[in-house]
Amino acid sequence: MMIDTHAHYDDEQFDTDREELLKRIHDSGIDLIVNASSTIESWEKIQKLTEEYPFVRGAVGVHPDEVGALTEEHMDRMKRLLELDKIVAVGEIGLDYYWDHESHGMQKKWFVRQLELARETEMPVIIHSRDAAEDTMEIMKKYASGMKAVIHCYSYSAELAKEYVKMGYYIGIGGVVTFKNAKKLKSVVREIPLTSIVLETDCPYLAPEPYRGKRNSSLYLPYIAEKIAELKEVSAEEVIRQTEENSRKLYGL
Ligand code: NI
């Protein structure tokens, strides 16, 4: 049984075949899917998905590219959604200095505010961080110590990953690990313990080889597990068993 710890089935790329695809995914041995949220508009769709599909859980939060639209009223709405049984995390939240859609000050303000809400509601957090290694670490140290978290789609050094592992956080590994040029991420997987890794697709984005560039889905999760197994010189079954246990601990599933 496998758990996809980060997917976006609310995305319009799934509008044509969502129902059929999700059924196929569940039949293929994917036990649970956690659907992360990026925008305020996605919350309602995600809540609906968790109601329609018994194997889908949701997270609510606002991606750093989208925080310009956030208000305290939205935080109240988030808080109410976090009381639902099938909403299991706050995310994805964080910093993105690659796209830089919002000022760094604005991104940091709402990152911290959403971490505070997660602490108040005792929820785990899903962290998105791109080209913002230093500021993310600083904020996590200051505002998220002792909390459960996953650094999703991890893209930094092995050294920094080890620091996050020491803080008790999980590292989300997805399709990028199968790419030929992903040397840095492969060394991350080799150097951190399997007990700190969770599997994710981030679908519809970042499909693993041999589907790179195509629409991604949880059907491709086994390719990620197999690559991790190869890098860690253990069986794919062991990767699947351990990452499932990690995912359940992370989200309290
Ligand atoms: Ni995502």
py3Dmol code that shows the C-alpha trace and the ligand (Angstrom):
import py3Dmol

protein = """\
ATOM      1  CA  MET A   1       0.000   0.000   0.000  1.00  0.00           C
ATOM      2  CA  MET A   2       1.313   3.410  -0.960  1.00  0.00           C
ATOM      3  CA  ILE A   3       0.456   6.932   0.099  1.00  0.00           C
ATOM      4  CA  ASP A   4       0.791   9.913  -2.237  1.00  0.00           C
ATOM      5  CA  THR A   5       1.570  12.664   0.288  1.00  0.00           C
ATOM      6  CA  HIS A   6       1.189  15.546  -2.176  1.00  0.00           C
ATOM      7  CA  ALA A   7      -1.127  15.776  -5.177  1.00  0.00           C
ATOM      8  CA  HIS A   8      -3.368  18.382  -6.849  1.00  0.00           C
ATOM      9  CA  TYR A   9      -6.461  16.583  -8.179  1.00  0.00           C
ATOM     10  CA  ASP A  10      -8.396  19.852  -7.943  1.00  0.00           C
ATOM     11  CA  ASP A  11      -6.297  21.033 -10.926  1.00  0.00           C
ATOM     12  CA  GLU A  12      -8.227  21.654 -14.155  1.00  0.00           C
ATOM     13  CA  GLN A  13      -5.898  19.256 -15.999  1.00  0.00           C
ATOM     14  CA  PHE A  14      -7.956  16.490 -14.340  1.00  0.00           C
ATOM     15  CA  ASP A  15     -11.362  17.925 -15.303  1.00  0.00           C
ATOM     16  CA  THR A  16     -11.827  15.516 -18.228  1.00  0.00           C
ATOM     17  CA  ASP A  17     -11.241  12.201 -16.410  1.00  0.00           C
ATOM     18  CA  ARG A  18     -10.909  12.837 -12.661  1.00  0.00           C
ATOM     19  CA  GLU A  19     -13.448  10.250 -11.486  1.00  0.00           C
ATOM     20  CA  GLU A  20     -12.235   7.442 -13.733  1.00  0.00           C
ATOM     21  CA  LEU A  21      -8.584   8.188 -12.970  1.00  0.00           C
ATOM     22  CA  LEU A  22      -9.014   8.330  -9.180  1.00  0.00           C
ATOM     23  CA  LYS A  23     -10.809   4.957  -9.253  1.00  0.00           C
ATOM     24  CA  ARG A  24      -7.998   3.430 -11.318  1.00  0.00           C
ATOM     25  CA  ILE A  25      -5.421   4.863  -8.926  1.00  0.00           C
ATOM     26  CA  HIS A  26      -7.126   3.375  -5.898  1.00  0.00           C
ATOM     27  CA  ASP A  27      -7.510  -0.008  -7.650  1.00  0.00           C
ATOM     28  CA  SER A  28      -3.782   0.039  -8.459  1.00  0.00           C
ATOM     29  CA  GLY A  29      -2.833  -0.059  -4.754  1.00  0.00           C
ATOM     30  CA  ILE A  30      -2.551   3.597  -3.799  1.00  0.00           C
ATOM     31  CA  ASP A  31      -4.053   3.518  -0.329  1.00  0.00           C
ATOM     32  CA  LEU A  32      -4.405   7.235   0.381  1.00  0.00           C
ATOM     33  CA  ILE A  33      -3.859  10.549  -1.372  1.00  0.00           C
ATOM     34  CA  VAL A  34      -3.310  13.880   0.358  1.00  0.00           C
ATOM     35  CA  ASN A  35      -4.483  16.705  -1.895  1.00  0.00           C
ATOM     36  CA  ALA A  36      -2.538  19.879  -1.144  1.00  0.00           C
ATOM     37  CA  SER A  37      -4.028  23.288  -1.812  1.00  0.00           C
ATOM     38  CA  SER A  38      -2.416  26.248  -3.542  1.00  0.00           C
ATOM     39  CA  THR A  39      -5.126  28.885  -3.781  1.00  0.00           C
ATOM     40  CA  ILE A  40      -8.071  30.073  -1.691  1.00  0.00           C
ATOM     41  CA  GLU A  41     -10.361  29.043  -4.572  1.00  0.00           C
ATOM     42  CA  SER A  42      -9.161  25.429  -4.346  1.00  0.00           C
ATOM     43  CA  TRP A  43     -10.355  24.881  -0.751  1.00  0.00           C
ATOM     44  CA  GLU A  44     -13.971  24.163  -1.647  1.00  0.00           C
ATOM     45  CA  LYS A  45     -12.981  21.787  -4.456  1.00  0.00           C
ATOM     46  CA  ILE A  46     -10.626  19.938  -2.143  1.00  0.00           C
ATOM     47  CA  GLN A  47     -13.232  19.621   0.593  1.00  0.00           C
ATOM     48  CA  LYS A  48     -15.599  18.131  -2.021  1.00  0.00           C
ATOM     49  CA  LEU A  49     -12.956  15.650  -3.207  1.00  0.00           C
ATOM     50  CA  THR A  50     -12.460  14.410   0.367  1.00  0.00           C
ATOM     51  CA  GLU A  51     -16.221  13.935   0.697  1.00  0.00           C
ATOM     52  CA  GLU A  52     -16.576  12.081  -2.627  1.00  0.00           C
ATOM     53  CA  TYR A  53     -13.581   9.749  -2.345  1.00  0.00           C
ATOM     54  CA  PRO A  54     -12.942   7.806   0.879  1.00  0.00           C
ATOM     55  CA  PHE A  55      -9.204   7.511   0.060  1.00  0.00           C
ATOM     56  CA  VAL A  56      -8.633  11.261  -0.441  1.00  0.00           C
ATOM     57  CA  ARG A  57      -7.553  13.601   2.366  1.00  0.00           C
ATOM     58  CA  GLY A  58      -7.054  17.330   2.010  1.00  0.00           C
ATOM     59  CA  ALA A  59      -4.761  20.116   3.132  1.00  0.00           C
ATOM     60  CA  VAL A  60      -5.708  23.778   3.186  1.00  0.00           C
ATOM     61  CA  GLY A  61      -3.252  26.619   2.833  1.00  0.00           C
ATOM     62  CA  VAL A  62      -2.056  29.241   0.391  1.00  0.00           C
ATOM     63  CA  HIS A  63       1.039  28.889  -1.800  1.00  0.00           C
ATOM     64  CA  PRO A  64       3.551  31.783  -1.576  1.00  0.00           C
ATOM     65  CA  ASP A  65       2.727  32.857  -5.167  1.00  0.00           C
ATOM     66  CA  GLU A  66      -0.889  33.458  -4.111  1.00  0.00           C
ATOM     67  CA  VAL A  67      -0.660  35.091  -0.675  1.00  0.00           C
ATOM     68  CA  GLY A  68      -1.383  38.591  -1.999  1.00  0.00           C
ATOM     69  CA  ALA A  69      -5.098  37.740  -1.865  1.00  0.00           C
ATOM     70  CA  LEU A  70      -5.075  36.575   1.784  1.00  0.00           C
ATOM     71  CA  THR A  71      -6.937  38.311   4.600  1.00  0.00           C
ATOM     72  CA  GLU A  72      -7.660  37.478   8.243  1.00  0.00           C
ATOM     73  CA  GLU A  73     -11.189  36.424   7.174  1.00  0.00           C
ATOM     74  CA  HIS A  74      -9.571  33.715   5.064  1.00  0.00           C
ATOM     75  CA  MET A  75      -7.614  32.584   8.112  1.00  0.00           C
ATOM     76  CA  ASP A  76     -10.906  32.192   9.993  1.00  0.00           C
ATOM     77  CA  ARG A  77     -12.267  30.084   7.129  1.00  0.00           C
ATOM     78  CA  MET A  78      -9.105  27.981   7.100  1.00  0.00           C
ATOM     79  CA  LYS A  79      -9.454  27.397  10.807  1.00  0.00           C
ATOM     80  CA  ARG A  80     -12.991  26.084  10.373  1.00  0.00           C
ATOM     81  CA  LEU A  81     -11.913  23.776   7.520  1.00  0.00           C
ATOM     82  CA  LEU A  82      -9.087  22.422   9.679  1.00  0.00           C
ATOM     83  CA  GLU A  83     -11.696  21.122  12.125  1.00  0.00           C
ATOM     84  CA  LEU A  84     -12.968  18.638   9.496  1.00  0.00           C
ATOM     85  CA  ASP A  85     -11.783  15.019   9.956  1.00  0.00           C
ATOM     86  CA  LYS A  86     -10.556  14.670   6.401  1.00  0.00           C
ATOM     87  CA  ILE A  87      -8.561  17.903   6.341  1.00  0.00           C
ATOM     88  CA  VAL A  88      -5.230  16.700   7.714  1.00  0.00           C
ATOM     89  CA  ALA A  89      -2.669  19.498   7.215  1.00  0.00           C
ATOM     90  CA  VAL A  90      -1.947  23.149   6.516  1.00  0.00           C
ATOM     91  CA  GLY A  91      -0.339  23.564   3.090  1.00  0.00           C
ATOM     92  CA  GLU A  92       1.221  24.157   0.861  1.00  0.00           C
ATOM     93  CA  ILE A  93       2.786  27.209   2.482  1.00  0.00           C
ATOM     94  CA  GLY A  94       6.267  28.712   2.325  1.00  0.00           C
ATOM     95  CA  LEU A  95       8.508  30.926   0.223  1.00  0.00           C
ATOM     96  CA  ASP A  96       9.119  31.044  -3.526  1.00  0.00           C
ATOM     97  CA  TYR A  97      11.864  33.457  -4.582  1.00  0.00           C
ATOM     98  CA  TYR A  98      12.155  31.787  -7.994  1.00  0.00           C
ATOM     99  CA  TRP A  99       8.844  33.060  -9.357  1.00  0.00           C
ATOM    100  CA  ASP A 100       8.799  36.004  -6.932  1.00  0.00           C
ATOM    101  CA  HIS A 101       5.089  36.721  -7.568  1.00  0.00           C
ATOM    102  CA  GLU A 102       4.766  38.470  -4.208  1.00  0.00           C
ATOM    103  CA  SER A 103       7.286  40.572  -2.272  1.00  0.00           C
ATOM    104  CA  HIS A 104       9.517  38.674   0.144  1.00  0.00           C
ATOM    105  CA  GLY A 105       8.007  40.626   3.036  1.00  0.00           C
ATOM    106  CA  MET A 106       4.480  39.626   2.044  1.00  0.00           C
ATOM    107  CA  GLN A 107       5.498  35.981   1.540  1.00  0.00           C
ATOM    108  CA  LYS A 108       7.198  35.803   4.941  1.00  0.00           C
ATOM    109  CA  LYS A 109       4.292  37.480   6.714  1.00  0.00           C
ATOM    110  CA  TRP A 110       1.717  34.941   5.470  1.00  0.00           C
ATOM    111  CA  PHE A 111       4.088  31.993   5.810  1.00  0.00           C
ATOM    112  CA  VAL A 112       4.511  32.838   9.507  1.00  0.00           C
ATOM    113  CA  ARG A 113       0.779  33.535   9.949  1.00  0.00           C
ATOM    114  CA  GLN A 114      -0.153  30.136   8.470  1.00  0.00           C
ATOM    115  CA  LEU A 115       2.452  28.400  10.661  1.00  0.00           C
ATOM    116  CA  GLU A 116       0.880  30.090  13.684  1.00  0.00           C
ATOM    117  CA  LEU A 117      -2.535  28.786  12.679  1.00  0.00           C
ATOM    118  CA  ALA A 118      -1.092  25.272  12.272  1.00  0.00           C
ATOM    119  CA  ARG A 119       0.403  25.442  15.751  1.00  0.00           C
ATOM    120  CA  GLU A 120      -2.834  26.749  17.229  1.00  0.00           C
ATOM    121  CA  THR A 121      -4.855  23.932  15.601  1.00  0.00           C
ATOM    122  CA  GLU A 122      -2.110  21.296  16.169  1.00  0.00           C
ATOM    123  CA  MET A 123      -1.892  20.445  12.468  1.00  0.00           C
ATOM    124  CA  PRO A 124       1.149  19.319  10.446  1.00  0.00           C
ATOM    125  CA  VAL A 125       2.450  21.638   7.711  1.00  0.00           C
ATOM    126  CA  ILE A 126       3.411  21.102   4.061  1.00  0.00           C
ATOM    127  CA  ILE A 127       6.295  23.405   3.148  1.00  0.00           C
ATOM    128  CA  HIS A 128       6.971  24.741  -0.354  1.00  0.00           C
ATOM    129  CA  SER A 129      10.398  26.378  -0.655  1.00  0.00           C
ATOM    130  CA  ARG A 130      12.146  27.397  -3.848  1.00  0.00           C
ATOM    131  CA  ASP A 131      15.333  29.510  -4.083  1.00  0.00           C
ATOM    132  CA  ALA A 132      14.678  30.547  -0.479  1.00  0.00           C
ATOM    133  CA  ALA A 133      16.751  28.075   1.549  1.00  0.00           C
ATOM    134  CA  GLU A 134      18.069  30.467   4.165  1.00  0.00           C
ATOM    135  CA  ASP A 135      14.843  32.357   4.950  1.00  0.00           C
ATOM    136  CA  THR A 136      12.830  29.107   5.062  1.00  0.00           C
ATOM    137  CA  MET A 137      15.222  27.537   7.573  1.00  0.00           C
ATOM    138  CA  GLU A 138      15.221  30.682   9.695  1.00  0.00           C
ATOM    139  CA  ILE A 139      11.405  30.823   9.822  1.00  0.00           C
ATOM    140  CA  MET A 140      11.052  27.067  10.477  1.00  0.00           C
ATOM    141  CA  LYS A 141      13.503  27.319  13.384  1.00  0.00           C
ATOM    142  CA  LYS A 142      11.730  30.290  14.864  1.00  0.00           C
ATOM    143  CA  TYR A 143       8.070  29.386  14.286  1.00  0.00           C
ATOM    144  CA  ALA A 144       7.783  25.635  13.634  1.00  0.00           C
ATOM    145  CA  SER A 145      10.030  23.965  16.164  1.00  0.00           C
ATOM    146  CA  GLY A 146       8.449  20.803  17.539  1.00  0.00           C
ATOM    147  CA  MET A 147       5.757  20.801  14.855  1.00  0.00           C
ATOM    148  CA  LYS A 148       5.217  18.024  12.286  1.00  0.00           C
ATOM    149  CA  ALA A 149       6.270  19.090   8.797  1.00  0.00           C
ATOM    150  CA  VAL A 150       7.266  17.893   5.352  1.00  0.00           C
ATOM    151  CA  ILE A 151       9.613  19.866   3.113  1.00  0.00           C
ATOM    152  CA  HIS A 152       7.794  19.055  -0.101  1.00  0.00           C
ATOM    153  CA  CYS A 153       9.515  18.674  -3.505  1.00  0.00           C
ATOM    154  CA  TYR A 154      12.854  19.072  -1.726  1.00  0.00           C
ATOM    155  CA  SER A 155      15.380  20.899  -3.926  1.00  0.00           C
ATOM    156  CA  TYR A 156      18.287  21.922  -1.674  1.00  0.00           C
ATOM    157  CA  SER A 157      21.544  20.288  -0.523  1.00  0.00           C
ATOM    158  CA  ALA A 158      22.017  17.039   1.392  1.00  0.00           C
ATOM    159  CA  GLU A 159      23.582  19.031   4.206  1.00  0.00           C
ATOM    160  CA  LEU A 160      20.462  21.166   4.666  1.00  0.00           C
ATOM    161  CA  ALA A 161      18.230  18.071   4.374  1.00  0.00           C
ATOM    162  CA  LYS A 162      20.125  16.514   7.275  1.00  0.00           C
ATOM    163  CA  GLU A 163      19.492  19.634   9.320  1.00  0.00           C
ATOM    164  CA  TYR A 164      15.735  19.376   8.616  1.00  0.00           C
ATOM    165  CA  VAL A 165      15.843  15.676   9.532  1.00  0.00           C
ATOM    166  CA  LYS A 166      17.458  16.579  12.852  1.00  0.00           C
ATOM    167  CA  MET A 167      14.577  18.980  13.466  1.00  0.00           C
ATOM    168  CA  GLY A 168      12.213  15.999  13.036  1.00  0.00           C
ATOM    169  CA  TYR A 169      10.817  16.964   9.635  1.00  0.00           C
ATOM    170  CA  TYR A 170      10.141  14.717   6.661  1.00  0.00           C
ATOM    171  CA  ILE A 171      11.604  15.233   3.187  1.00  0.00           C
ATOM    172  CA  GLY A 172       9.145  14.861   0.270  1.00  0.00           C
ATOM    173  CA  ILE A 173      10.677  13.045  -2.719  1.00  0.00           C
ATOM    174  CA  GLY A 174       8.930  13.013  -6.104  1.00  0.00           C
ATOM    175  CA  GLY A 175       9.483  12.486  -9.820  1.00  0.00           C
ATOM    176  CA  VAL A 176      12.562  14.707 -10.016  1.00  0.00           C
ATOM    177  CA  VAL A 177      14.623  11.933  -8.344  1.00  0.00           C
ATOM    178  CA  THR A 178      14.218   9.844 -11.536  1.00  0.00           C
ATOM    179  CA  PHE A 179      15.625  12.584 -13.804  1.00  0.00           C
ATOM    180  CA  LYS A 180      19.120  11.968 -15.234  1.00  0.00           C
ATOM    181  CA  ASN A 181      20.397  15.419 -14.203  1.00  0.00           C
ATOM    182  CA  ALA A 182      19.084  15.252 -10.607  1.00  0.00           C
ATOM    183  CA  LYS A 183      22.469  14.503  -9.010  1.00  0.00           C
ATOM    184  CA  LYS A 184      21.895  16.694  -5.976  1.00  0.00           C
ATOM    185  CA  LEU A 185      18.525  15.138  -5.102  1.00  0.00           C
ATOM    186  CA  LYS A 186      19.947  11.634  -5.557  1.00  0.00           C
ATOM    187  CA  SER A 187      22.673  12.443  -3.030  1.00  0.00           C
ATOM    188  CA  VAL A 188      19.997  13.763  -0.638  1.00  0.00           C
ATOM    189  CA  VAL A 189      18.169  10.406  -0.843  1.00  0.00           C
ATOM    190  CA  ARG A 190      21.415   8.497  -0.243  1.00  0.00           C
ATOM    191  CA  GLU A 191      22.393  10.606   2.755  1.00  0.00           C
ATOM    192  CA  ILE A 192      19.179  10.900   4.769  1.00  0.00           C
ATOM    193  CA  PRO A 193      17.528   7.947   6.547  1.00  0.00           C
ATOM    194  CA  LEU A 194      14.576   6.193   4.901  1.00  0.00           C
ATOM    195  CA  THR A 195      12.631   6.912   8.112  1.00  0.00           C
ATOM    196  CA  SER A 196      12.597  10.615   7.074  1.00  0.00           C
ATOM    197  CA  ILE A 197      11.377  10.203   3.477  1.00  0.00           C
ATOM    198  CA  VAL A 198       7.808  10.422   2.164  1.00  0.00           C
ATOM    199  CA  LEU A 199       6.674   9.756  -1.424  1.00  0.00           C
ATOM    200  CA  GLU A 200       4.834  12.401  -3.430  1.00  0.00           C
ATOM    201  CA  THR A 201       3.863  13.083  -7.019  1.00  0.00           C
ATOM    202  CA  ASP A 202       2.927  16.800  -6.961  1.00  0.00           C
ATOM    203  CA  CYS A 203       0.716  15.778  -9.889  1.00  0.00           C
ATOM    204  CA  PRO A 204      -0.252  17.007 -12.472  1.00  0.00           C
ATOM    205  CA  TYR A 205       3.325  18.363 -12.396  1.00  0.00           C
ATOM    206  CA  LEU A 206       6.741  16.661 -12.367  1.00  0.00           C
ATOM    207  CA  ALA A 207       5.992  13.224 -13.835  1.00  0.00           C
ATOM    208  CA  PRO A 208       8.843  10.742 -13.270  1.00  0.00           C
ATOM    209  CA  GLU A 209      10.801   9.031 -16.037  1.00  0.00           C
ATOM    210  CA  PRO A 210       9.718   7.493 -18.405  1.00  0.00           C
ATOM    211  CA  TYR A 211       6.775   9.953 -18.420  1.00  0.00           C
ATOM    212  CA  ARG A 212       8.762  13.166 -17.891  1.00  0.00           C
ATOM    213  CA  GLY A 213       6.897  16.152 -19.393  1.00  0.00           C
ATOM    214  CA  LYS A 214       3.528  14.352 -19.480  1.00  0.00           C
ATOM    215  CA  ARG A 215       0.624  14.852 -17.093  1.00  0.00           C
ATOM    216  CA  ASN A 216       1.574  13.206 -13.811  1.00  0.00           C
ATOM    217  CA  SER A 217      -0.706  11.123 -11.547  1.00  0.00           C
ATOM    218  CA  SER A 218      -0.414   8.884  -8.488  1.00  0.00           C
ATOM    219  CA  LEU A 219      -0.296   5.901 -10.882  1.00  0.00           C
ATOM    220  CA  TYR A 220       3.400   6.763 -11.331  1.00  0.00           C
ATOM    221  CA  LEU A 221       4.267   6.670  -7.621  1.00  0.00           C
ATOM    222  CA  PRO A 222       5.911   3.194  -7.985  1.00  0.00           C
ATOM    223  CA  TYR A 223       8.579   4.682 -10.296  1.00  0.00           C
ATOM    224  CA  ILE A 224       9.621   7.023  -7.488  1.00  0.00           C
ATOM    225  CA  ALA A 225       9.663   4.201  -4.911  1.00  0.00           C
ATOM    226  CA  GLU A 226      11.792   2.065  -7.242  1.00  0.00           C
ATOM    227  CA  LYS A 227      14.350   4.828  -7.803  1.00  0.00           C
ATOM    228  CA  ILE A 228      14.650   5.448  -4.057  1.00  0.00           C
ATOM    229  CA  ALA A 229      15.102   1.691  -3.502  1.00  0.00           C
ATOM    230  CA  GLU A 230      17.900   1.623  -6.082  1.00  0.00           C
ATOM    231  CA  LEU A 231      19.655   4.617  -4.479  1.00  0.00           C
ATOM    232  CA  LYS A 232      19.359   3.227  -0.954  1.00  0.00           C
ATOM    233  CA  GLU A 233      20.121  -0.363  -2.001  1.00  0.00           C
ATOM    234  CA  VAL A 234      16.996  -1.800  -0.387  1.00  0.00           C
ATOM    235  CA  SER A 235      13.899  -3.430  -1.910  1.00  0.00           C
ATOM    236  CA  ALA A 236      11.035  -1.352  -3.327  1.00  0.00           C
ATOM    237  CA  GLU A 237       8.774  -3.169  -0.828  1.00  0.00           C
ATOM    238  CA  GLU A 238      10.884  -1.826   2.034  1.00  0.00           C
ATOM    239  CA  VAL A 239      10.683   1.724   0.639  1.00  0.00           C
ATOM    240  CA  ILE A 240       6.907   1.416   0.277  1.00  0.00           C
ATOM    241  CA  ARG A 241       6.444  -0.033   3.786  1.00  0.00           C
ATOM    242  CA  GLN A 242       8.642   2.543   5.534  1.00  0.00           C
ATOM    243  CA  THR A 243       7.361   5.592   3.631  1.00  0.00           C
ATOM    244  CA  GLU A 244       3.767   4.537   4.334  1.00  0.00           C
ATOM    245  CA  GLU A 245       4.567   4.412   8.049  1.00  0.00           C
ATOM    246  CA  ASN A 246       6.274   7.834   7.805  1.00  0.00           C
ATOM    247  CA  SER A 247       3.300   9.368   5.961  1.00  0.00           C
ATOM    248  CA  ARG A 248       0.847   8.077   8.562  1.00  0.00           C
ATOM    249  CA  LYS A 249       2.955   9.559  11.353  1.00  0.00           C
ATOM    250  CA  LEU A 250       3.290  12.876   9.528  1.00  0.00           C
ATOM    251  CA  TYR A 251      -0.420  13.386   8.851  1.00  0.00           C
ATOM    252  CA  GLY A 252      -1.813  11.306  11.735  1.00  0.00           C
ATOM    253  CA  LEU A 253      -3.603   8.970   9.267  1.00  0.00           C
TER     254      LEU A 253
END
"""
ligand_1 = """\
1
NI
Ni 2.311 21.055 -4.913
"""
view = py3Dmol.view(width=600, height=400)
view.addModel(protein, "pdb")
view.setStyle({"model": 0}, {"cartoon": {"style": "trace"}})
view.addModel(ligand_1, "xyz")
view.setStyle({"model": 1}, {"stick": {}})
view.zoomTo()
view.show()
